C-alpha cells in the first residue's frame, strides 16, 4: 500500500462517516477487513508513522487551544483525529499548526479532536482477519519527548501569541 492509497482509505471512510470520529473508526475497520493482512499492516505502518511524526510540541499547543487544554491522552487521541482529517489538513498542521484555523471548516469540541478508536482500527481489522494480534510493525519507537520547543499550555497569552489564528477562532481567553 502506498501513501496515496492510505490517504484515499482515510478520506473515503471519513466522508462516509460524515465526520463522526466513532463512525469513521467503524467504517475504517470495515474497509480494512476487505484487504489482505499484509495490506492492513502496511496501513498500520502508514498510520503509526504519521502518528509519531505529529508528536510535536507545536501541535500539542494547537490541540490545547482547540480543546481548551490537552492532557497526554487527549493529545494522543487528537493526533489520531488529525490523521483522520486527511492529507491536506494533516500535512498543513504539521507544517504550521496555526493553519488549522483555516484548514478546519468547523470544530465541535464535543466530537472533534478525539478519535482514539481510529488508532486501533488497523489492529482490530488485522485481528479479525488473522485471529492474532498485530505483530511489531518494525518502525522506530516514538521519541520520549515531543519534537520542538515546549509550549506553556497554562499561559493564555503565550498560546494567543504563538497561535494567533487559532486563538482568534477557538481560544478561551
C-alpha positions in Angstrom: 0.0 0.0 0.0 1.4 3.4 -0.9 0.8 6.7 0.7 -1.9 7.7 -1.8 -3.9 4.6 -1.1 -3.5 5.1 2.6 -5.0 8.6 2.4 -7.7 7.5 0.0 -8.9 5.0 2.5 -8.8 7.6 5.3 -10.7 10.1 3.1 -13.4 7.8 1.8 -14.2 6.4 5.3 -14.3 9.9 6.9 -16.6 11.1 4.1 -18.9 8.1 4.6 -18.9 8.7 8.3 -19.8 12.4 7.7 -17.0 13.4 10.0 -18.1 11.5 13.1 -14.9 10.0 14.6 -16.6 6.9 16.1 -18.4 6.1 12.8 -15.2 6.8 11.0 -13.3 4.2 13.0 -16.1 1.6 12.5 -16.1 2.2 8.7 -12.3 2.1 8.6 -12.3 -1.3 10.2 -15.0 -2.5 7.7 -12.9 -1.2 4.8 -9.6 -2.7 6.1 -11.0 -6.2 6.6 -11.6 -6.2 2.8 -7.9 -6.1 2.3 -5.3 -8.9 2.8 -3.4 -9.0 6.2 -0.2 -7.6 4.7 -2.0 -4.6 3.3 -3.6 -4.0 6.7 -0.1 -4.0 8.2 1.0 -1.5 5.6 -1.9 0.7 6.5 -0.9 0.4 10.2 2.7 1.4 9.4 1.5 4.5 7.5 -0.8 5.4 10.4 1.8 4.9 13.0 4.5 6.8 11.1 2.2 9.8 10.9 1.1 9.5 14.5 4.7 9.6 15.6 5.5 12.4 13.2 2.8 14.5 14.8 4.4 14.1 18.3 5.4 17.8 18.3 5.1 20.4 21.0 3.7 23.0 18.5 0.9 20.6 17.5 0.2 19.8 21.2 -0.2 23.6 21.8 -2.6 23.8 18.9 -4.6 20.9 20.3 -4.6 22.7 23.7 -6.2 25.8 22.1 -8.7 23.7 20.1 -9.7 21.5 23.1 -9.4 24.1 25.9 -6.4 22.1 27.2 -4.8 18.8 26.3 -3.6 16.0 28.6 -1.2 13.3 27.3 -4.1 11.1 26.4 -6.1 13.9 24.8 -3.1 14.8 22.6 -2.7 11.1 21.6 -6.4 11.0 20.6 -6.0 14.4 18.9 -3.2 13.0 16.7 -5.4 10.1 15.6 -8.2 12.6 14.8 -5.7 14.8 12.9 -4.7 11.9 10.7 -8.4 11.1 10.2 -8.9 14.6 8.7 -6.9 13.7 5.7 -3.6 14.5 4.0 -4.2 18.3 3.4 -5.2 19.0 7.0 -2.6 16.7 8.5 0.3 18.0 6.4 -0.8 21.6 6.8 -1.0 21.2 10.6 2.4 19.5 10.8 3.9 22.3 8.7 2.1 25.1 10.5 -0.2 24.2 13.4 -1.8 27.6 13.5 -3.0 26.9 9.9 -5.6 24.6 11.5 -7.7 27.8 12.0 -8.0 28.0 8.2 -7.9 24.3 7.4 -10.9 23.3 9.6 -14.3 24.4 8.5 -16.0 23.6 11.7 -14.7 22.3 15.0 -17.1 20.9 17.6 -15.0 20.1 20.7 -17.8 17.6 21.8 -17.0 15.3 18.9 -13.9 16.7 17.1 -10.4 16.4 18.2 -10.8 13.0 19.8 -10.5 9.9 17.6 -8.9 7.3 19.8 -10.7 4.4 18.0 -9.0 5.4 14.7 -5.7 4.5 16.3 -7.0 0.9 16.9 -8.7 0.3 13.5 -5.9 -1.4 11.8 -5.2 -3.6 14.9 -8.9 -4.6 15.0 -9.0 -5.4 11.3 -5.8 -7.4 11.4 -7.1 -9.4 14.4 -10.4 -10.1 12.6 -8.6 -11.3 9.5 -6.0 -13.4 11.2 -7.2 -14.2 14.7 -3.9 -12.9 16.1 -2.8 -9.6 17.4 -0.9 -7.2 15.2 2.9 -8.0 15.1 5.5 -5.4 15.7 5.4 -3.0 12.7 9.2 -2.6 12.6 9.0 1.2 13.0 11.3 3.2 15.3 9.5 3.9 18.6 8.0 7.4 19.2 10.6 9.7 20.8 10.4 10.1 24.5 9.7 13.8 24.3 7.8 15.7 21.6 9.9 17.4 18.9 10.5 21.1 19.1 10.3 23.7 21.9 7.9 23.1 24.8 4.7 25.0 25.0 3.3 26.6 28.2 -0.3 25.3 28.0 -1.4 27.2 31.1 -0.2 30.6 29.7 -3.1 32.0 27.7 -1.1 35.0 26.5 1.7 32.7 25.2 -0.8 30.5 23.4 -2.5 33.5 21.9 0.9 34.8 20.7 2.1 31.5 19.3 -1.3 30.6 17.6 -2.9 33.9 16.7 -5.3 32.5 14.1 -6.4 29.5 16.3 -6.7 31.7 19.3 -8.9 34.2 17.4 -11.3 31.4 16.4 -11.1 28.9 19.2 -9.2 30.4 22.2 -10.9 30.7 25.5 -9.0 33.7 26.8 
